[in-house]
Amino acid sequence: RKEVEQDPGPFNVPEGATVAFNCTYSNSASQSFFWYRQDCRKEPKLLMSVYSSGNEDGRFTAQLNRASQYISLLIRDSKLSDSATYLCVVGGGGSYIPTFGRGTSLIVHP
Amino acid sequence: DAGVIQSPRHEVTEMGQEVTLRCKPISGHNSLFWYRQTMMRGLELLIYFNNNVPIDDSGMPEDRFSAKMPNASFSTLKIQPSEPRDSAVYFCASAPPRGFVEQYFGPGTRLTVT
């Protein structure tokens, strides 16, 4: 089992839709979780951190489910500009090396 | 505030040549990472520095790759000799003391080896 796994997609949704991605991780001792966004031919950019209590930033909500070892990202009222690849990152738990998932591709169409 | 700075942005070289990629991390960050990204393999961590000291270089593909961080504001990744399979985008990222998972990436160097 890979350390961090994501559905590569693409998720193809219309503007205004709600879409959710999951990211599973194998190290139960992991302590730090983040979502990054990467636009085509650009660098990954930090989107938001993930806490057990949930984290909301505008249309974006990130949550952590420790029991099932996954994190999620929910995007409400999708915009064309949300089209990108979303990478999850997991770290801690005895390893200082953060592990990136392969990313989930989102395409928002008119 | 200036972000992570990388140079060059694009590099095209012939097989067998030496390639040096440069990175200036964000001031005050004490962790620095070099990554390689390809369509086939995704984002791969090559090496990680903490307080200018290499902590883990297990991701460096082979002896042709080397990295240095002579001071807190500069790092290099060198490939000698380069091979066509080294073609990729190389990212440098830095992280603040509060958490190494909170990384800030540079714009990357797109390397093409012919």
Interface residues (C-beta under 8 A of the other chain):
Chain A: S32 F33 F34 K42 E43 P44 K45 L46 S49 L87 V89 V90 G91 G92 Y96 I97 P98 F100 R102 G103
Chain B: G42 L43 L45 Y48 N50 I55 D56 F91 G99 F100 V101 E102 Q103 Y104 F105 G106 P107 G108
